[in-house]
Amino acid sequence: MRKIEAFNADKESFADYEERLRFIFVSEDLHDESVADTDTEAEAKRLELATKRRATLLGNCGSECFGILRNLMAPKKLDACSYDEIVKAAVSYFKPNKNTIRCRFDFSNRKRKSGESFHTYLNDLKKLAADC
């Protein structure tokens, strides 16, 4: 199984981290779409895949994030929570409160810096626009 760097709230949102994990799940065949049937055997396979996804998330998120997730899910133990429950709690917890007026101000005042490539400037504008 491929490793993914530990979650760092200063660098990315938890939703972005989880999206990167989903790409690993696809490459490792741990996604639900890999099970097409609806019989009992297929349901057991889906449960096994969900358990592996949860283990991959918790094993790679880093000690600080793991502690936060354990506290968020208390009194339930993490192994009793589904992958989706953990992700939903984490996205909610790590979602920063954005001041819309400040975001619009930052977007409006972003000027292209001397020597900055157009693509870097455009990427920054898109990132700023996402919060407006």
C-alpha positions in Angstrom: 0.0 0.0 0.0 1.3 3.4 -0.9 1.9 5.9 1.8 0.6 9.4 1.9 2.1 12.2 3.9 0.5 13.1 7.2 -2.3 15.6 7.2 -1.2 19.2 7.8 -4.0 21.7 8.4 -1.6 24.6 7.6 -1.0 23.3 4.1 -4.4 21.9 2.9 -8.0 21.3 3.9 -9.0 17.9 5.1 -11.3 17.6 2.1 -8.3 18.0 -0.2 -6.4 15.4 1.9 -9.3 13.0 1.7 -9.5 13.6 -2.1 -5.8 12.6 -2.4 -6.6 9.5 -0.3 -9.4 8.5 -2.7 -6.9 8.5 -5.6 -4.8 6.0 -3.6 -7.9 3.9 -3.0 -8.6 3.8 -6.7 -4.9 2.8 -7.5 -5.0 0.1 -4.7 -8.5 -1.1 -5.7 -10.1 -0.1 -2.4 -13.0 1.8 -3.8 -16.6 0.7 -3.8 -16.9 0.8 -7.6 -14.6 -2.2 -7.7 -17.5 -4.3 -6.3 -20.4 -4.4 -8.8 -22.6 -7.2 -7.4 -25.3 -6.8 -4.8 -25.3 -10.3 -3.2 -24.1 -11.1 0.4 -20.6 -11.9 -0.8 -20.3 -8.5 -2.5 -21.6 -6.8 0.7 -18.9 -8.5 2.7 -16.3 -7.3 0.2 -17.6 -3.7 0.5 -17.3 -3.9 4.3 -13.8 -5.2 4.0 -12.9 -2.3 1.6 -14.4 0.2 4.0 -12.4 -1.2 6.8 -9.2 -0.9 4.8 -10.0 2.7 3.8 -10.5 3.6 7.4 -7.3 1.9 8.4 -5.4 3.7 5.6 -6.8 7.1 6.6 -6.0 6.6 10.3 -2.6 5.0 9.7 -1.5 7.8 7.5 -3.1 11.0 8.9 -0.3 11.6 11.5 -0.3 11.5 15.3 -1.8 15.0 15.8 -4.6 14.4 13.4 -5.2 10.9 14.8 -5.6 12.4 18.4 -8.0 15.0 17.1 -10.1 12.4 15.3 -10.2 10.1 18.3 -11.5 13.0 20.4 -14.0 14.0 17.8 -15.5 10.5 17.6 -15.5 9.9 21.4 -17.1 8.1 23.1 -17.1 5.7 20.2 -13.8 4.0 19.4 -12.4 4.8 16.0 -12.6 1.1 14.9 -16.4 1.3 15.5 -16.8 4.4 13.2 -17.2 4.2 9.5 -14.7 5.9 7.1 -17.5 8.3 6.0 -18.3 9.3 9.6 -14.7 10.0 10.4 -14.2 12.0 7.2 -17.4 14.0 7.8 -16.3 14.9 11.4 -12.8 15.8 10.2 -13.9 18.0 7.3 -16.3 19.9 9.7 -13.6 20.3 12.4 -10.7 21.4 10.1 -12.9 23.7 7.9 -11.7 27.2 8.6 -14.2 30.0 9.1 -13.7 32.3 6.2 -14.6 36.0 6.3 -16.3 36.5 2.9 -15.6 40.3 2.9 -11.9 39.6 3.6 -11.7 37.0 0.9 -13.2 39.3 -1.6 -10.8 42.0 -0.6 -7.8 39.7 -1.0 -9.1 38.6 -4.4 -9.7 42.2 -5.6 -6.3 43.3 -4.5 -4.2 40.5 -5.8 -1.9 41.9 -8.4 0.6 40.1 -10.5 4.1 40.3 -9.0 7.1 41.2 -11.0 8.7 38.1 -12.5 5.7 35.9 -11.6 4.5 33.6 -14.3 1.0 34.0 -15.6 0.1 30.5 -14.6 1.2 31.0 -11.0 -0.8 34.3 -10.9 -3.9 32.6 -12.5 -3.7 29.7 -10.0 -3.6 32.1 -7.1 -6.6 34.0 -8.4 -8.5 30.7 -8.7 -7.6 29.8 -5.2 -8.7 33.2 -3.9 -11.9 33.1 -5.9 -12.9 29.7 -4.4 -13.4 31.4 -1.0 -15.4 34.4 -2.2 
